[in-house]
């Protein structure tokens, strides 16, 4: 049985969403953040030294990092290639892999910086200017790549969309999607999927 170590108000809901899309059975170990510091509890370090989430256990292995978890789940459980192209189609697989890692490798940092500056109520400055420029760069790129498609690789959801939808959703939370109606629609399509609704219900949001 797959065990998901889920931190409330964290990105592991998107690992749960992927599991739901794959139709897999799993168990949730749920952790709550400290109400003042918003840090993960120390008990999460019993599962992994970093004490971070998402984190899964399967087949005697403990796997961290969203992209690595997604790659593992697809390699082991997506034998019919519903959510990722086969490695034999090298061009399609390379494009998919770039998008799979793009979300956390490139987009997350400026969004996190924007979130922290907003929480700290920092006035506009160099960091804020940098974050706004990077967000515009990445959201513009993502919006243009989507075009009139429903999902990043075409009309069908891939595992890459799960991470990208998280980034777009965070952008919506930070009120950054005004200039990007395609990304607004993208978030709504993601949220409307039955697998996402099940993940939302099971994790508590």
N, C-alpha and C positions, 0 to 999 in steps of 0.2 A: 504493500500500500504506500502510495506517495504521501508524504507529510509536508505540508506547507507551513513554514513559520511566517505568520502574517502579522505585520505591525500596522495597527490601525492608524489611519491618516498617512499611509505610505504607498509606495509603488507596487507592493506585492499583490494588490487587487488585480493588477494586469497579468501576473503569473496565474492567478486563479481564473481570470477570463480565458487565458490560453488553454488551461486545463478543461474548462467548460466547452470551449470550441472543439477540443479533441475528444470530448465525451469520456474523459477518464475519471475513475474513482480516486478520491483523495481525502485526507483528513486535515483539518485546520488546527494549528496551535496559535492562539491569538494572544497578542501582546499589546499593552496600552502604553502610550507615551507618558512621561512625567508631565503633569498639568502646567508646571511653570517653565521648565526648561525645554519641553517638547522632545527630550531625548528618549531613546529607546531604553527599556529597563535593563538592568544588569543581567537579568535572567536569560536574555537572548544570547548572551555570551556563552552560555552552557552548550548552545547548539553550534556556535561558530565564534572563534576568537574576536572577530571584529564587532560582533553584536549588531549586525546590520540585517535588514530585510529588503528584498525577498531572499528566501533561503528555502531549499527543498531537501528532503531526504528520500532516496529511492535506491533500491538494490544495494544497500549497504554504503552508499555514497552520500556525502553532504555536498551540495552544489550551491555556490553563491554567484552573484552577478546576473542581472536580468537577461543579458544577451546569451551568456553561457547556459543558463537554465533553459531558455527558449531553444537554443541549438540542441541541447541534450534531449529535450522532450520531443522535438521534431525528428531527430535521428532515431530515437527508440520507438516512438508511437505513431508517427505520421507516415506510415509505409505507403499509403496511397497518394501522398504528396498533395493533400488538400490545402495545406497552409504554407507550403514552401515548394519551389521547383526542385526537381531531382538534380543531384550533383552532376549527372551525365549531361545535362543541358548547361554547360559551363557559363555561357553568357547570362542566362536567366538567373542562375544560382549566384553569380557574382553581383548582379544588380540587387537581388533580394538581400544578400548578406550585407551589402553597403547600407541599405535602408534599415535593416535590422539593428545595426550598431550605430547608425547616425543619430537616433533619438537621444541616447545617453552620451554618446561620444562627442556630439557637437552642439545639440540644441539645449540640453538641460542646464549647462553652466550659466548662460546668460539669463535663463528663466529663474534659476535659483538665486542669482545675484539680484534680480529685480524683486523677487519675493522678500529677500532679507532686507534690502533697502527700504521697501515699503513698510515692513514690520518695524524697522528702526526709525521710521519717519525721517529719513535722511533727505536734506535738500538736494536739489539737482547739483551734480558735480561731475567730475571726470568718470567715476565708476558708473554713475547713472547714465551718462552720455554713451559710454562704451556698451552698457547692457542694452540700451534702447537701439543702438546701431546694430548690434549682433542679433537681437530679436527680429528686427526688420529684415535683416539679411536672410535669416533662416526661414522665417515665416513666409517671406516673399518667394523664396526658392521652393518651399514645400507647396505653397499655393499654386505656383506656376506648374510644378510637376504633376500635381493632381489634375489640373485643367478641368475638364468635364467628366473625368472618371470618378467612379464611386470610391475607389481605393487606390493605393499608391502604385500597384502593379497592373491595375486594370479594373475590371468590373467585379472581381471576387476578392474577398478579404484574404490577406496573407498574415502570417505571424508578425511581419514588420509593421503592419498597421496598428498592432496592439500598443507598441511603444510610441509610435507617432501620434496615435490618438491621445495618449497620456499627455504628451507635450502640448498638443493643441488644446486639450482640456484645461491644463494648467494655465495656458495663455488666456483662455476664456475667463478663468477664475481671477486672473490679474487684470482683466478688462483690456486686453491687448488685441483682440480679434476684430475690432471695428473695421479696419481696412481690408479684412480678409474674409469675405462672405463664404468663400469656398471652404475655409477651415471651420467656420461655424457649422456649415452643413455637414462637414466630415465628422465633427464631434457628435452631432445629433444622430447621424447614421450609426456611429459606433454605439452610442448609448441605447439605441433602439433594438440592438441585436439581442435575441433571447439569451444567448450565452452570457453577455455582459450583464443583463438584468439578473440572471441567476448568481453571477459572481458578486454583484452588488448586494443582493439579499443575504448571501451566505457570510460575507465579510462585514456586514453592517455599514457599508458605504466607505 
